[in-house]
């Protein structure tokens, strides 16, 4: 009886949790279908960027061809994109698979995969050069009033040092049928003396960005309090109807400790400048100034005087009496 009751309770809980699981609304593409569409979507955008004439016109034609291939409308794609954007974890899984498939296609046509790899992916949170990013390594921004900004804050801890330099790294990918919107990224650093330094980066297109900051005097001697930043996309006007999503991928914050000053060279220079033979040896008694002078090393010089030859001087010639004089 107990076993039957246990089985009945398990089935009841399974039905309850299954019923509570949110269902995908009708008209929304499945995850696998959305993945297939987005792979062709990205390939179409890449082909459009190689067009010799109007890139935007070529982009529109290629994207419409993708919709016809998968037998969907632009409205269905836009609705599905908005739905998965609301479920960011699922959207991130889909986009990871899309990135891998697009990369495989690129390698198939001879594109070097190392050119698109994240150069900071091997870094950990430890060491002189470390990735201290603690949030998700992806984010989405769309141009409406509620979701057109992505923000973050990192609080400094004991692993930070004065004079640290930073690189905020991320890759961008626009998903749009229209023109890429002008987007801005700002990184701000606040120090313990309430000083704030900021760097602004203009973002457009699919690219890899490194926003760098290295403190200068006097901030290189002040402890850091926190790092904050945001990515902002202006909202669309009522006349703009095309959907747009900006994907931020491979987000990282690289912290680099300053190089330690080499004091060994300074110590060697001081030691070499104070040679032992330049000072008198300590004899246990106080020396007078004359004794100190006498004990200093002196350069010995030998003065050589060349003796001049003695030559005769004749004053008179012929039959006259000659009188010799000698001149030194």
C-alpha positions as CSV (number, residue, x, y, z in Angstrom):
1,X,0.0,0.0,0.0
2,X,2.8,2.4,0.9
3,X,4.5,1.8,-2.4
4,X,1.3,2.4,-4.4
5,X,0.8,5.7,-2.4
6,X,4.3,6.7,-3.2
7,X,3.9,6.1,-6.9
8,X,0.6,8.0,-6.9
9,X,2.2,11.0,-5.2
10,X,5.1,11.0,-7.6
11,X,2.8,10.9,-10.6
12,X,0.7,13.7,-9.1
13,X,3.8,15.9,-8.5
14,X,5.0,15.2,-12.1
15,X,1.7,16.3,-13.5
16,X,1.7,19.4,-11.3
17,X,5.3,20.5,-12.4
18,X,4.6,19.6,-16.0
19,X,1.5,21.7,-15.9
20,X,3.4,24.6,-14.3
21,X,6.1,24.6,-17.0
22,X,5.5,27.6,-19.3
23,X,4.5,26.6,-22.8
24,X,5.7,28.2,-25.9
25,X,2.9,30.4,-27.4
26,X,1.4,29.5,-30.8
27,X,3.1,31.1,-33.7
28,X,6.5,31.0,-32.0
29,X,9.2,28.9,-33.6
30,X,10.6,26.0,-31.8
31,X,14.1,26.1,-30.4
32,X,15.6,23.9,-33.1
33,X,13.7,25.7,-35.9
34,X,14.8,29.1,-34.5
35,X,18.4,27.9,-34.5
36,X,18.2,26.8,-38.1
37,X,16.7,30.1,-39.2
38,X,19.3,32.1,-37.3
39,X,22.2,30.2,-38.9
40,X,21.0,31.1,-42.4
41,X,20.2,34.6,-41.2
42,X,23.8,35.2,-40.1
43,X,25.1,33.7,-43.4
44,X,22.8,36.0,-45.3
45,X,24.1,39.0,-43.5
46,X,27.7,37.9,-44.2
47,X,26.9,37.6,-47.9
48,X,25.3,41.0,-47.9
49,X,28.3,42.7,-46.5
50,X,30.4,41.4,-49.4
51,X,28.0,43.1,-51.9
52,X,29.7,45.6,-54.2
53,X,26.7,48.0,-54.4
54,X,24.1,48.7,-51.9
55,X,24.8,46.6,-48.8
56,X,21.4,47.3,-47.2
57,X,19.4,46.4,-50.3
58,X,21.4,43.1,-50.6
59,X,20.8,42.4,-46.9
60,X,17.1,42.8,-47.3
61,X,17.0,40.5,-50.4
62,X,19.1,37.7,-48.7
63,X,17.1,37.8,-45.4
64,X,13.8,37.6,-47.3
65,X,15.2,34.6,-49.1
66,X,15.9,33.0,-45.7
67,X,12.3,33.5,-44.7
68,X,11.1,31.9,-47.9
69,X,13.5,29.0,-47.5
70,X,12.1,28.2,-44.0
71,X,8.5,29.0,-45.0
72,X,8.0,31.7,-42.4
73,X,7.1,35.3,-42.4
74,X,9.1,38.2,-41.1
75,X,6.5,38.8,-38.4
76,X,6.8,35.2,-37.1
77,X,10.6,35.6,-36.9
78,X,10.3,38.9,-35.1
79,X,7.8,37.5,-32.6
80,X,10.0,34.5,-32.0
81,X,13.0,36.7,-31.5
82,X,11.2,38.8,-28.9
83,X,9.9,35.7,-27.1
84,X,13.4,34.1,-26.8
85,X,14.8,37.5,-25.8
86,X,12.5,37.4,-22.8
87,X,13.9,33.9,-22.0
88,X,17.5,34.9,-22.0
89,X,18.9,31.6,-20.8
90,X,17.2,29.7,-23.7
91,X,18.2,32.3,-26.2
92,X,21.8,32.1,-25.1
93,X,21.8,28.3,-25.6
94,X,20.4,28.8,-29.0
95,X,22.9,31.5,-29.9
96,X,25.8,29.3,-28.7
97,X,24.8,26.6,-31.1
98,X,24.3,29.2,-33.9
99,X,27.8,30.6,-33.4
100,X,29.4,27.1,-33.5
101,X,27.5,26.2,-36.7
102,X,28.3,29.5,-38.4
103,X,32.0,29.1,-37.4
104,X,32.0,25.6,-38.8
105,X,30.7,26.9,-42.1
106,X,33.4,29.6,-42.1
107,X,36.1,27.1,-41.6
108,X,34.6,25.0,-44.4
109,X,35.2,27.9,-46.8
110,X,38.7,28.5,-45.5
111,X,38.2,31.2,-42.9
112,X,40.8,30.9,-40.0
113,X,38.9,30.1,-36.8
114,X,41.7,31.6,-34.7
115,X,40.9,35.1,-36.1
116,X,37.5,35.1,-34.3
117,X,38.5,33.4,-31.1
118,X,38.4,35.3,-27.8
119,X,42.0,35.9,-26.9
120,X,41.1,36.2,-23.2
121,X,39.2,32.9,-22.9
122,X,42.1,31.2,-21.2
123,X,42.4,33.6,-18.3
124,X,41.1,32.9,-14.8
125,X,40.4,35.1,-11.9
126,X,43.9,34.6,-10.4
127,X,47.3,36.0,-11.4
128,X,48.8,39.3,-12.4
129,X,46.7,39.3,-15.6
130,X,43.2,37.9,-14.7
131,X,39.6,37.9,-15.9
132,X,37.6,39.3,-13.0
133,X,34.2,39.3,-14.8
134,X,31.6,37.8,-12.5
135,X,28.4,38.3,-14.5
136,X,27.0,36.4,-17.5
137,X,29.4,36.5,-20.5
138,X,26.5,37.5,-22.8
139,X,23.8,40.2,-22.8
140,X,21.1,41.6,-25.2
141,X,20.0,45.1,-25.9
142,X,17.1,46.2,-28.0
143,X,15.9,49.8,-28.7
144,X,12.9,50.1,-26.5
145,X,12.5,52.1,-23.3
146,X,12.8,49.1,-21.0
147,X,15.6,47.1,-22.6
148,X,17.8,49.6,-24.4
149,X,20.6,49.6,-21.7
150,X,22.8,47.0,-20.1
151,X,24.6,47.9,-16.9
152,X,27.2,46.3,-14.6
153,X,29.2,47.0,-11.4
154,X,32.3,45.3,-10.1
155,X,33.4,46.1,-6.6
156,X,37.2,46.1,-5.9
157,X,38.5,43.7,-3.3
158,X,41.9,42.7,-1.8
159,X,43.1,41.2,-5.1
160,X,43.2,44.7,-6.7
161,X,46.4,46.8,-6.5
162,X,47.0,50.5,-7.0
163,X,48.0,51.2,-10.6
164,X,46.0,48.3,-12.1
165,X,45.0,48.6,-15.7
166,X,41.8,47.2,-17.2
167,X,40.4,46.0,-20.5
168,X,36.6,45.6,-21.0
169,X,36.2,43.1,-23.8
170,X,33.1,42.0,-25.7
171,X,32.0,41.0,-29.2
172,X,29.0,42.5,-30.9
173,X,26.4,40.9,-33.2
174,X,23.5,42.8,-34.6
175,X,20.3,40.9,-35.6
176,X,18.3,43.3,-37.7
177,X,16.7,43.8,-41.1
178,X,17.5,47.5,-41.2
179,X,20.5,49.7,-40.5
180,X,22.6,49.1,-37.4
181,X,21.8,51.7,-34.8
182,X,24.5,53.8,-33.2
183,X,25.3,52.4,-29.8
184,X,27.6,53.6,-27.0
185,X,29.6,51.8,-24.3
186,X,31.0,53.6,-21.3
187,X,33.4,52.2,-18.6
188,X,33.8,54.3,-15.4
189,X,36.3,53.8,-12.6
190,X,35.7,55.3,-9.2
191,X,38.7,55.7,-6.8
192,X,38.8,56.0,-3.0
193,X,39.4,59.8,-3.2
194,X,36.1,60.1,-5.1
195,X,37.8,60.7,-8.4
196,X,36.1,59.2,-11.5
197,X,37.7,58.3,-14.8
198,X,35.7,57.1,-17.8
199,X,36.2,55.8,-21.3
200,X,33.5,56.0,-24.0
201,X,33.4,53.7,-27.1
202,X,31.2,54.2,-30.1
203,X,29.8,50.8,-31.3
204,X,28.6,49.9,-34.7
205,X,28.7,46.7,-36.7
206,X,29.7,43.2,-35.8
207,X,33.1,43.5,-34.3
208,X,35.4,42.8,-31.3
209,X,35.9,45.7,-28.9
210,X,38.6,46.3,-26.2
211,X,37.8,49.3,-24.0
212,X,41.1,50.1,-22.2
213,X,42.1,52.2,-19.2
214,X,45.4,52.7,-17.5
215,X,45.6,55.2,-14.6
216,X,48.1,58.0,-14.6
217,X,49.5,60.1,-11.8
218,X,48.0,60.8,-9.3
219,X,45.4,58.0,-9.7
220,X,48.1,55.3,-10.1
221,X,48.7,55.6,-6.3
222,X,45.0,55.7,-5.2
223,X,43.1,52.5,-4.4
224,X,40.2,51.7,-6.7
225,X,36.7,51.5,-5.3
226,X,34.6,50.1,-8.1
227,X,34.2,49.7,-11.9
228,X,30.9,50.3,-13.5
229,X,29.7,50.5,-17.1
230,X,26.8,50.3,-19.5
231,X,25.9,49.7,-23.2
232,X,23.2,52.1,-24.4
233,X,21.1,52.0,-27.6
234,X,18.8,54.9,-28.4
235,X,15.1,54.0,-28.7
236,X,13.4,53.7,-32.0
237,X,11.0,56.3,-33.3
238,X,7.4,55.5,-34.3
239,X,8.4,55.4,-37.9
240,X,11.0,52.7,-37.4
241,X,9.3,49.3,-37.5
242,X,12.2,46.9,-38.1
243,X,13.2,44.8,-35.2
244,X,16.8,45.0,-33.9
245,X,18.7,43.1,-31.3
246,X,22.3,43.7,-30.2
247,X,24.1,40.7,-28.8
248,X,27.1,41.2,-26.5
249,X,29.2,38.0,-26.4
250,X,32.4,36.8,-24.7
251,X,32.2,39.6,-22.2
252,X,35.3,39.8,-20.0
253,X,37.0,42.3,-17.7
254,X,40.8,41.9,-17.8
255,X,42.7,43.3,-14.8
256,X,46.5,43.7,-15.2
257,X,48.8,44.4,-12.2
258,X,51.5,47.1,-12.7
259,X,55.0,45.7,-13.2
260,X,57.1,45.8,-10.0
261,X,59.9,48.4,-9.9
262,X,63.3,46.8,-10.1
263,X,65.2,47.9,-7.0
264,X,68.2,45.5,-7.7
265,X,69.6,47.9,-10.3
266,X,69.4,50.8,-7.9
267,X,71.2,48.8,-5.2
268,X,73.9,47.8,-7.6
269,X,74.5,51.3,-8.7
270,X,74.8,52.5,-5.1
271,X,77.2,49.7,-4.3
272,X,79.4,50.3,-7.3
273,X,79.6,54.0,-6.5
274,X,81.0,53.4,-3.1
275,X,84.1,51.3,-3.7
276,X,86.1,50.2,-0.7
277,X,89.4,51.7,-1.9
278,X,87.9,55.2,-2.2
279,X,87.7,55.5,1.6
280,X,90.4,55.1,4.2
281,X,90.4,51.8,6.1
282,X,89.0,52.0,9.6
283,X,91.9,51.8,12.1
284,X,90.0,52.4,15.4
285,X,91.0,56.0,15.7
286,X,89.7,59.2,14.3
287,X,91.8,60.5,11.4
288,X,92.7,64.1,10.8
289,X,91.8,65.8,7.5
290,X,95.5,65.5,6.4
291,X,95.6,61.8,7.1
292,X,92.4,61.3,5.2
293,X,93.8,63.2,2.3
294,X,97.1,61.2,2.4
295,X,95.2,57.9,2.4
296,X,93.2,58.8,-0.7
297,X,94.6,57.2,-3.9
298,X,96.7,59.5,-6.0
299,X,97.5,59.3,-9.6
300,X,101.3,59.2,-10.1
301,X,102.7,61.3,-12.9
302,X,106.2,61.4,-14.3
303,X,107.3,64.6,-15.9
304,X,109.9,64.0,-18.6
305,X,112.0,67.0,-19.8
306,X,113.7,66.6,-23.1
307,X,117.2,67.9,-23.3
308,X,117.8,70.5,-26.1
309,X,120.8,70.0,-28.4
310,X,123.7,72.6,-28.3
311,X,124.4,73.9,-31.7
312,X,127.2,76.4,-32.7
313,X,126.4,79.9,-34.0
314,X,128.8,81.5,-36.5
315,X,128.9,85.2,-36.6
316,X,131.7,86.0,-39.1
317,X,132.5,84.4,-42.4
318,X,135.6,84.5,-44.8
319,X,139.0,85.5,-43.6
320,X,137.7,87.2,-40.5
321,X,138.4,85.9,-37.1
322,X,135.6,83.5,-36.1
323,X,134.2,83.7,-32.7
324,X,132.1,80.9,-31.5
325,X,129.2,81.3,-29.2
326,X,127.0,78.6,-27.9
327,X,123.4,79.1,-27.5
328,X,121.2,76.8,-25.4
